[in-house]
Amino acid sequence: MKFNRMDRQLLDTINSIKDVPDGAVNIRRDGEVLVQKSSSNISIIPKSNKPGFDLNIKPHTLNETVHIPVILTRSGLQDKVYNTFVVGEESDITIIAGCGIHNDSHSNSSHEGIHRIIVKKGARMKYIEKHYGEGKGRKILNPATVLILEGGASAEMEMYQIKGVDDTVRNTTAYVYDNSNVKIIERLLTHGSQSAKSAIKVFIEGEGGSAQILSRSVAQDNSSQIFQASLIGKTSCVGHVECDSIIMGDAFIKSTPELIAESSDAVLTHEAAIGKIAGEQLIKLMSLGLTEKQAINMILEGFLK
């Protein structure tokens, strides 16, 4: 397989990160596997019946990181993968995922990542997913994730989309069992005529389970955002939803936190706010010598951290 300039730059960047050469890596480019490497504790096995892989982490694997980026450089490509992750018992692992699309054509380019993640008993997982797009052509990203947390497991998911994606539909569903917990963090920025829809649904199935859904978003220009976060408490559990948004220009935001208690021992709460940048914040920063644009960018950068 021939490497283009972007591929070589990516490989140079990855090889400069000291943890990556000794860990598990799967890099997918334009519908094909560019690099795939397992480690002694983590195996990455291609699926035999459809595109994607099975990632298996041995029990008691500690402090290892898996990198699984996807790159689209061929305009008009409709890419779809099915990945399964199994995090072994009592493991502590970080998975770094995400997709970058470059499209300068009139044809749409899209990527759909269909993920199923199982975190076994007592295991801990941190999952980081970042989406980016560039170029004049339309860029579409539609990730779908199902997360299952067995007893005493813990997961933190950080999902970022702050540049260049024209359309996205994000669906995340989690099942939380006895004494397990999940924290889902979403950061989103849309501008121009971009559209983003995000649905997060967490079923707290087991006693002592807990869940947090935290969303921060900025909608600029004529872009639109629809966000729905649902917590379903089926037993003695704790859950909280918090969604804060900044709206600018002629943008549209619809934010719907939903709480469903199926037990009198379920404690579920939510907070939601949509507003514009406070004028006193701008004045204070501009009095320190910043231009209005610099002040706005600083406020948005801090908000989305």
Rosetta blueprint (number, residue, H / E / L):
1 M L
2 K L
3 F L
4 N L
5 R H
6 M H
7 D H
8 R H
9 Q H
10 L H
11 L H
12 D H
13 T H
14 I H
15 N H
16 S L
17 I L
18 K L
19 D L
20 V L
21 P L
22 D L
23 G L
24 A E
25 V E
26 N E
27 I E
28 R E
29 R E
30 D L
31 G L
32 E E
33 V E
34 L E
35 V E
36 Q E
37 K E
38 S L
39 S L
40 S L
41 N L
42 I E
43 S E
44 I E
45 I E
46 P E
47 K L
48 S L
49 N L
50 K L
51 P L
52 G L
53 F E
54 D E
55 L E
56 N E
57 I E
58 K L
59 P L
60 H L
61 T L
62 L E
63 N E
64 E E
65 T E
66 V E
67 H E
68 I E
69 P E
70 V E
71 I E
72 L E
73 T L
74 R L
75 S L
76 G L
77 L L
78 Q E
79 D E
80 K E
81 V E
82 Y E
83 N E
84 T E
85 F E
86 V E
87 V E
88 G L
89 E L
90 E L
91 S L
92 D E
93 I E
94 T E
95 I E
96 I E
97 A E
98 G E
99 C E
100 G E
101 I E
102 H E
103 N L
104 D L
105 S L
106 H L
107 S L
108 N L
109 S E
110 S E
111 H E
112 E E
113 G E
114 I E
115 H E
116 R E
117 I E
118 I E
119 V E
120 K L
121 K L
122 G L
123 A L
124 R E
125 M E
126 K E
127 Y E
128 I E
129 E E
130 K E
131 H E
132 Y E
133 G E
134 E E
135 G L
136 K L
137 G L
138 R L
139 K E
140 I E
141 L E
142 N L
143 P L
144 A E
145 T E
146 V E
147 L E
148 I E
149 L E
150 E L
151 G L
152 G L
153 A L
154 S E
155 A E
156 E E
157 M E
158 E E
159 M E
160 Y E
161 Q E
162 I E
163 K E
164 G L
165 V L
166 D L
167 D E
168 T E
169 V E
170 R E
171 N E
172 T E
173 T E
174 A E
175 Y E
176 V E
177 Y L
178 D L
179 N L
180 S L
181 N E
182 V E
183 K E
184 I E
185 I E
186 E E
187 R E
188 L E
189 L E
190 T E
191 H L
192 G L
193 S L
194 Q L
195 S E
196 A E
197 K E
198 S E
199 A E
200 I E
201 K E
202 V E
203 F E
204 I E
205 E L
206 G L
207 E L
208 G L
209 G E
210 S E
211 A E
212 Q E
213 I E
214 L E
215 S E
216 R E
217 S E
218 V E
219 A E
220 Q L
221 D L
222 N L
223 S L
224 S E
225 Q E
226 I E
227 F E
228 Q E
229 A E
230 S E
231 L E
232 I E
233 G E
234 K L
235 T L
236 S L
237 C E
238 V E
239 G E
240 H E
241 V E
242 E E
243 C E
244 D E
245 S E
246 I E
247 I E
248 M L
249 G L
250 D L
251 A L
252 F E
253 I E
254 K E
255 S E
256 T E
257 P E
258 E E
259 L E
260 I E
261 A E
262 E L
263 S L
264 S L
265 D L
266 A E
267 V E
268 L E
269 T E
270 H E
271 E E
272 A E
273 A E
274 I E
275 G E
276 K L
277 I L
278 A L
279 G H
280 E H
281 Q H
282 L H
283 I H
284 K H
285 L H
286 M H
287 S H
288 L L
289 G L
290 L L
291 T L
292 E H
293 K H
294 Q H
295 A H
296 I H
297 N H
298 M H
299 I H
300 L H
301 E H
302 G H
303 F H
304 L L
305 K L
